[in-house]
Amino acid sequence: MPELTCLEICAGAGGQSLGLEQAGFSHVAAVDNDPDACATLRLNRPAWDVIQLDVRHFKGVDYRGVDLLAGGVPCPPFSIAGKQLGADDERDLFPQALRLVEECEPAAVMLENVRGLATARFAAYREQVIGRLRQLGYEADWQVLNASEYGVPQLRPRFILVAARPGAAEHFEWPGAAGTPPTVGETLRDLMAADGWTGAGAWAWQANGIGPTLVGGSRKHGGPDLGPTRAREAWLRLRVDGRGLADAPPRAINPSNHIPRLTLPMAAALQGFPPDWRFAGRKTAGYRQIGNAFPPPVARAVGTSIRSAIEAARAAPVRLLCEAS
């Protein structure tokens, strides 16, 4: 399967990167300003061109004609947990993403953010973004996709923008749900039992639902816990202690009714990362990367639909030529 090219901004720890790679996109560059995230990308994909830089200072002219411009632009301007300043928030990077669309002239665009951007409060902002894309020659659509619909054992709704040139846009279809997700217990049972804890089976039977959205926090706020009080209460109903993270799985000496904390590998599994994806930095930095990641299975599903649309658009002139001859 020939690869299409991808330029990714605000790449983070590689959740979207990995999903797009699985969908058949080859990264020409991955850009992020966080040193730990860049170290994670280099650790897992040493051949990639990983650029540690504020996207405001990144120039896209050298990547003109890339097939896909993708990115997980920062969510604080639109997060329900924040002040929802939108365009007035200095962390709003949608204008930079639009600048790069103009400079790169990609075949398609994929940008993801939090569900808060889908609220009525930001309707005018969304229309501005779509209007600018229309000026640049793209047809755009937004959708809220729940990660649980694509095999991820947490709800994790994400607001995703897909834009494409008219030829590809007419072939684009949002991916359908992949089926019932595994439960938290099914996902983590083997990891919970890794150090001999005999209660892992009973625990997994009780952790029989999907989890709330993991929250990674920012460099200024947040720590190695599973979010605010309501989220920790939801985790406790799944027999998970959300007040912090553990350095290792439960041990054989832990009682069968022990309520465990998640380790970094467990949190990564709940995001849909494969077991061999490693995270650079200390525990708090690692969890911040994991909690802020775009689940790879969701990125793969959307990326596959984008790839199909691009390929269909490029095949159309060939098909018409063959029919004419």
VENZI-V378486 format. One record per pair of residues at least 6 apart in sequence whose C-alpha atoms are under 8 Angstrom apart, sorted by the first residue. I is the first residue (numbers start at 0). J is the second residue. D is the distance in whole Angstrom. If there is no record, write none. Layout:
# VENZI-V378486
((I & J & D) (I & J & D))
This chain:
# VENZI-V378486
((0 & 23 & 7) (1 & 23 & 7) (2 & 23 & 5) (2 & 24 & 5) (2 & 25 & 6) (3 & 23 & 6) (3 & 24 & 5) (3 & 25 & 6) (3 & 66 & 6) (3 & 67 & 8) (3 & 306 & 8) (4 & 24 & 5) (4 & 25 & 5) (4 & 26 & 6) (4 & 27 & 6) (4 & 65 & 6) (4 & 66 & 5) (4 & 67 & 6) (5 & 24 & 6) (5 & 25 & 6) (5 & 26 & 5) (5 & 27 & 6) (5 & 28 & 7) (5 & 65 & 6) (5 & 66 & 6) (5 & 67 & 5) (5 & 68 & 6) (5 & 69 & 7) (6 & 26 & 6) (6 & 27 & 6) (6 & 28 & 5) (6 & 29 & 6) (6 & 62 & 8) (6 & 65 & 7) (6 & 67 & 6) (6 & 68 & 5) (6 & 69 & 6) (7 & 16 & 7) (7 & 26 & 7) (7 & 28 & 6) (7 & 29 & 5) (7 & 30 & 6) (7 & 68 & 6) (7 & 69 & 5) (7 & 70 & 5) (8 & 29 & 6) (8 & 30 & 5) (8 & 31 & 6) (8 & 54 & 7) (8 & 68 & 8) (8 & 69 & 6) (8 & 70 & 5) (8 & 71 & 7) (8 & 72 & 8) (9 & 29 & 8) (9 & 30 & 6) (9 & 31 & 5) (9 & 32 & 7) (9 & 54 & 7) (9 & 70 & 5) (9 & 71 & 6) (9 & 72 & 6) (9 & 73 & 8) (10 & 16 & 7) (10 & 29 & 6) (10 & 30 & 6) (10 & 31 & 6) (10 & 36 & 8) (10 & 70 & 6) (10 & 71 & 6) (11 & 31 & 6) (11 & 33 & 7) (11 & 36 & 5) (11 & 37 & 7) (11 & 71 & 8) (11 & 288 & 7) (11 & 291 & 8) (11 & 292 & 7) (12 & 36 & 5) (12 & 37 & 7) (12 & 39 & 6) (12 & 40 & 6) (12 & 278 & 7) (12 & 288 & 5) (12 & 289 & 7) (12 & 292 & 6) (13 & 36 & 8) (13 & 39 & 8) (13 & 40 & 6) (13 & 292 & 7) (13 & 293 & 8) (14 & 272 & 7) (14 & 292 & 5) (14 & 293 & 5) (14 & 294 & 5) (14 & 295 & 5) (14 & 298 & 8) (15 & 70 & 8) (15 & 71 & 8) (15 & 292 & 7) (15 & 293 & 5) (15 & 294 & 7) (15 & 295 & 5) (15 & 298 & 5) (15 & 299 & 8) (16 & 26 & 8) (16 & 295 & 8) (16 & 298 & 8) (17 & 295 & 6) (17 & 298 & 8) (17 & 299 & 8) (18 & 294 & 8) (18 & 295 & 4) (18 & 296 & 6) (18 & 297 & 7) (18 & 298 & 5) (18 & 299 & 4) (18 & 300 & 8) (18 & 302 & 7) (19 & 25 & 8) (19 & 295 & 8) (19 & 298 & 6) (19 & 299 & 5) (19 & 302 & 5) (19 & 303 & 8) (20 & 26 & 8) (20 & 299 & 8) (21 & 299 & 6) (22 & 299 & 5) (22 & 300 & 7) (22 & 302 & 6) (22 & 303 & 5) (22 & 306 & 7) (23 & 303 & 8) (23 & 306 & 8) (26 & 47 & 7) (26 & 48 & 8) (27 & 47 & 7) (27 & 48 & 7) (27 & 62 & 8) (28 & 47 & 7) (28 & 48 & 5) (28 & 49 & 6) (28 & 50 & 7) (29 & 47 & 7) (29 & 48 & 6) (29 & 49 & 5) (29 & 50 & 6) (30 & 37 & 8) (30 & 49 & 6) (30 & 50 & 5) (30 & 51 & 6) (30 & 52 & 6) (30 & 54 & 7) (31 & 37 & 6) (31 & 49 & 8) (31 & 50 & 7) (31 & 51 & 5) (31 & 52 & 6) (31 & 53 & 7) (31 & 54 & 7) (32 & 50 & 8) (32 & 51 & 5) (32 & 52 & 5) (32 & 53 & 5) (32 & 54 & 7) (33 & 51 & 7) (34 & 51 & 7) (35 & 279 & 6) (35 & 280 & 6) (35 & 284 & 7) (35 & 285 & 8) (36 & 278 & 8) (36 & 279 & 7) (36 & 288 & 7) (37 & 49 & 6) (37 & 50 & 7) (37 & 51 & 6) (38 & 279 & 6) (39 & 277 & 7) (39 & 278 & 5) (39 & 279 & 5) (40 & 49 & 7) (41 & 47 & 7) (41 & 49 & 7) (42 & 277 & 7) (42 & 278 & 8) (42 & 279 & 8) (43 & 276 & 6) (43 & 277 & 7) (54 & 95 & 7) (55 & 92 & 8) (55 & 95 & 6) (58 & 99 & 7) (58 & 102 & 8) (59 & 99 & 5) (59 & 102 & 5) (59 & 103 & 5) (60 & 102 & 5) (60 & 103 & 6) (61 & 103 & 8) (62 & 103 & 6) (63 & 102 & 7) (63 & 103 & 4) (63 & 104 & 6) (63 & 105 & 7) (64 & 103 & 6) (64 & 104 & 6) (64 & 105 & 5) (64 & 106 & 7) (65 & 103 & 7) (65 & 104 & 7) (65 & 105 & 5) (65 & 106 & 7) (66 & 105 & 5) (66 & 106 & 5) (66 & 107 & 6) (67 & 105 & 5) (67 & 106 & 6) (67 & 107 & 5) (67 & 108 & 6) (67 & 109 & 7) (68 & 100 & 7) (68 & 103 & 8) (68 & 105 & 6) (68 & 107 & 7) (68 & 108 & 5) (68 & 109 & 6) (69 & 108 & 6) (69 & 109 & 5) (69 & 110 & 6) (70 & 109 & 7) (70 & 110 & 5) (70 & 111 & 7) (71 & 110 & 6) (71 & 111 & 5) (71 & 112 & 6) (71 & 293 & 7) (72 & 91 & 8) (72 & 92 & 6) (72 & 93 & 7) (72 & 110 & 7) (72 & 111 & 7) (72 & 112 & 6) (73 & 90 & 7) (73 & 91 & 7) (73 & 92 & 7) (73 & 112 & 7) (74 & 91 & 8) (74 & 112 & 6) (74 & 113 & 6) (75 & 81 & 6) (75 & 82 & 8) (75 & 83 & 7) (75 & 90 & 7) (75 & 91 & 8) (76 & 82 & 7) (76 & 83 & 5) (76 & 84 & 5) (76 & 85 & 4) (76 & 86 & 7) (76 & 87 & 8) (76 & 88 & 6) (76 & 90 & 7) (76 & 91 & 6) (77 & 83 & 5) (77 & 84 & 7) (77 & 85 & 6) (77 & 113 & 7) (77 & 115 & 5) (77 & 116 & 5) (78 & 113 & 6) (78 & 114 & 8) (78 & 115 & 5) (78 & 116 & 8) (79 & 115 & 6) (85 & 91 & 7) (85 & 121 & 7) (86 & 124 & 8) (93 & 128 & 8) (97 & 128 & 8) (97 & 131 & 8) (97 & 132 & 7) (100 & 108 & 8) (101 & 135 & 7) (106 & 163 & 6) (106 & 164 & 6) (106 & 167 & 8) (106 & 309 & 7) (107 & 161 & 7) (107 & 162 & 6) (107 & 163 & 4) (107 & 164 & 7) (107 & 167 & 8) (107 & 305 & 7) (107 & 309 & 8) (108 & 160 & 8) (108 & 161 & 6) (108 & 162 & 5) (108 & 163 & 6) (109 & 159 & 7) (109 & 160 & 6) (109 & 161 & 5) (109 & 162 & 7) (110 & 159 & 6) (110 & 160 & 5) (110 & 161 & 7) (111 & 157 & 7) (111 & 158 & 6) (111 & 159 & 4) (111 & 160 & 6) (112 & 157 & 6) (112 & 158 & 5) (112 & 159 & 6) (113 & 156 & 7) (113 & 157 & 5) (113 & 158 & 5) (114 & 143 & 7) (114 & 156 & 6) (114 & 157 & 5) (114 & 158 & 5) (115 & 158 & 8) (116 & 125 & 8) (116 & 158 & 7) (117 & 143 & 7) (117 & 158 & 7) (129 & 138 & 8) (129 & 139 & 6) (129 & 140 & 8) (132 & 138 & 7) (132 & 139 & 7) (132 & 162 & 8) (133 & 139 & 8) (136 & 164 & 6) (136 & 165 & 8) (137 & 162 & 6) (137 & 163 & 5) (137 & 164 & 5) (137 & 165 & 6) (138 & 162 & 5) (138 & 163 & 6) (138 & 164 & 6) (138 & 165 & 6) (138 & 168 & 6) (139 & 160 & 7) (139 & 161 & 6) (139 & 162 & 4) (139 & 163 & 7) (139 & 168 & 8) (140 & 160 & 6) (140 & 161 & 6) (140 & 162 & 6) (141 & 158 & 7) (141 & 159 & 6) (141 & 160 & 5) (141 & 161 & 7) (142 & 158 & 6) (142 & 159 & 5) (142 & 160 & 7) (143 & 156 & 6) (143 & 157 & 5) (143 & 158 & 4) (143 & 159 & 6) (144 & 156 & 6) (144 & 157 & 5) (144 & 158 & 6) (144 & 159 & 7) (145 & 154 & 6) (145 & 155 & 6) (145 & 156 & 4) (145 & 157 & 6) (146 & 152 & 8) (146 & 153 & 7) (146 & 154 & 6) (146 & 155 & 5) (146 & 156 & 6) (146 & 157 & 8) (146 & 294 & 7) (146 & 296 & 8) (146 & 297 & 6) (147 & 153 & 6) (147 & 154 & 5) (147 & 155 & 7) (147 & 179 & 8) (147 & 180 & 6) (147 & 209 & 8) (148 & 176 & 5) (148 & 177 & 6) (148 & 178 & 6) (148 & 179 & 7) (148 & 180 & 7) (149 & 176 & 6) (149 & 177 & 5) (149 & 178 & 7) (149 & 180 & 7) (149 & 296 & 6) (149 & 297 & 6) (149 & 300 & 8) (150 & 177 & 7) (150 & 178 & 7) (150 & 179 & 7) (150 & 180 & 4) (150 & 181 & 7) (150 & 271 & 8) (150 & 296 & 7) (151 & 180 & 6) (151 & 181 & 7) (151 & 269 & 7) (151 & 270 & 6) (151 & 271 & 6) (151 & 294 & 7) (151 & 296 & 7) (152 & 180 & 6) (152 & 181 & 6) (152 & 182 & 6) (152 & 183 & 6) (152 & 186 & 7) (152 & 208 & 8) (152 & 209 & 5) (152 & 210 & 6) (152 & 269 & 6) (152 & 270 & 8) (153 & 183 & 8) (153 & 209 & 5) (153 & 210 & 4) (153 & 211 & 5) (153 & 212 & 6) (153 & 213 & 8) (153 & 269 & 7) (153 & 270 & 8) (154 & 209 & 7) (154 & 210 & 7) (154 & 211 & 6) (154 & 212 & 6) (155 & 211 & 7) (155 & 212 & 5) (155 & 213 & 8) (162 & 168 & 7) (166 & 309 & 8) (166 & 312 & 5) (167 & 308 & 5) (167 & 309 & 5) (167 & 310 & 8) (167 & 311 & 7) (167 & 312 & 5) (168 & 308 & 7) (169 & 308 & 8) (170 & 307 & 8) (170 & 308 & 5) (170 & 309 & 8) (170 & 311 & 7) (170 & 312 & 7) (171 & 304 & 6) (171 & 305 & 6) (171 & 307 & 7) (171 & 308 & 5) (172 & 304 & 6) (172 & 308 & 8) (173 & 301 & 7) (173 & 304 & 7) (174 & 300 & 6) (174 & 301 & 6) (174 & 304 & 6) (180 & 209 & 8) (181 & 208 & 8) (181 & 209 & 7) (182 & 206 & 7) (182 & 207 & 5) (182 & 208 & 5) (182 & 209 & 5) (182 & 210 & 8) (183 & 203 & 7) (183 & 206 & 6) (183 & 207 & 6) (183 & 208 & 6) (183 & 209 & 5) (183 & 210 & 6) (183 & 237 & 8) (183 & 269 & 7) (184 & 202 & 7) (184 & 203 & 4) (184 & 204 & 6) (184 & 205 & 7) (184 & 206 & 5) (184 & 207 & 6) (184 & 208 & 8) (185 & 203 & 6) (185 & 207 & 8) (186 & 268 & 7) (186 & 269 & 7) (187 & 203 & 7) (187 & 265 & 6) (187 & 268 & 7) (188 & 199 & 6) (188 & 200 & 7) (188 & 202 & 8) (188 & 203 & 6) (189 & 199 & 8) (190 & 248 & 7) (190 & 265 & 7) (191 & 199 & 6) (191 & 248 & 6) (191 & 249 & 6) (192 & 198 & 8) (192 & 199 & 5) (192 & 200 & 8) (192 & 248 & 7) (192 & 249 & 7) (193 & 248 & 7) (194 & 248 & 6) (194 & 249 & 6) (194 & 250 & 5) (194 & 251 & 6) (195 & 249 & 8) (195 & 250 & 6) (195 & 251 & 5) (196 & 249 & 6) (196 & 250 & 5) (196 & 251 & 4) (196 & 252 & 7) (196 & 253 & 7) (196 & 255 & 8) (197 & 251 & 6) (197 & 255 & 6) (198 & 254 & 7) (198 & 255 & 4) (198 & 256 & 7) (198 & 257 & 8) (199 & 255 & 8) (201 & 255 & 8) (202 & 238 & 7) (202 & 255 & 8) (202 & 256 & 8) (205 & 237 & 7) (205 & 238 & 7) (206 & 236 & 8) (206 & 237 & 4) (206 & 238 & 6) (207 & 237 & 7) (208 & 237 & 7) (210 & 233 & 7) (210 & 234 & 7) (210 & 237 & 8) (211 & 230 & 6) (211 & 233 & 7) (211 & 234 & 7) (212 & 230 & 8) (213 & 225 & 6) (213 & 226 & 7) (213 & 266 & 8) (213 & 290 & 5) (213 & 291 & 8) (214 & 225 & 6) (214 & 226 & 6) (214 & 287 & 8) (214 & 290 & 5) (214 & 291 & 7) (215 & 221 & 7) (215 & 222 & 7) (215 & 223 & 8) (215 & 225 & 8) (215 & 226 & 8) (215 & 286 & 6) (215 & 287 & 4) (215 & 288 & 7) (215 & 289 & 7) (215 & 290 & 4) (215 & 291 & 5) (216 & 222 & 7) (216 & 287 & 6) (216 & 290 & 7) (216 & 291 & 7) (217 & 287 & 7) (218 & 287 & 8) (222 & 283 & 6) (222 & 287 & 8) (223 & 243 & 5) (223 & 244 & 6) (223 & 282 & 7) (223 & 283 & 5) (223 & 286 & 6) (223 & 287 & 8) (224 & 241 & 6) (224 & 242 & 5) (224 & 243 & 4) (224 & 244 & 6) (225 & 231 & 6) (225 & 241 & 5) (225 & 242 & 7) (225 & 243 & 7) (226 & 241 & 8) (230 & 241 & 8) (231 & 240 & 7) (231 & 241 & 5) (231 & 242 & 7) (232 & 241 & 8) (234 & 240 & 7) (234 & 241 & 6) (235 & 241 & 7) (238 & 258 & 6) (238 & 259 & 7) (239 & 258 & 6) (239 & 259 & 5) (239 & 260 & 6) (239 & 261 & 7) (240 & 258 & 6) (240 & 259 & 6) (240 & 260 & 5) (240 & 261 & 8) (241 & 260 & 6) (241 & 261 & 8) (242 & 260 & 8) (243 & 260 & 7) (243 & 261 & 8) (244 & 260 & 5) (244 & 261 & 5) (244 & 262 & 6) (244 & 263 & 7) (245 & 260 & 5) (245 & 261 & 6) (245 & 262 & 5) (245 & 263 & 8) (246 & 262 & 6) (246 & 263 & 8) (247 & 262 & 6) (248 & 259 & 8) (248 & 260 & 8) (248 & 261 & 8) (248 & 262 & 7) (249 & 259 & 7) (263 & 282 & 7) (263 & 285 & 7) (263 & 286 & 6) (263 & 289 & 8) (264 & 274 & 7) (266 & 286 & 8) (266 & 289 & 7) (266 & 290 & 8) (267 & 273 & 8) (267 & 289 & 6) (268 & 274 & 7) (270 & 289 & 7) (270 & 290 & 8) (270 & 292 & 8) (270 & 293 & 8) (270 & 294 & 5) (270 & 295 & 8) (271 & 294 & 6) (271 & 295 & 6) (271 & 296 & 6) (272 & 294 & 7) (272 & 295 & 6) (278 & 285 & 6) (278 & 288 & 8) (279 & 285 & 6))
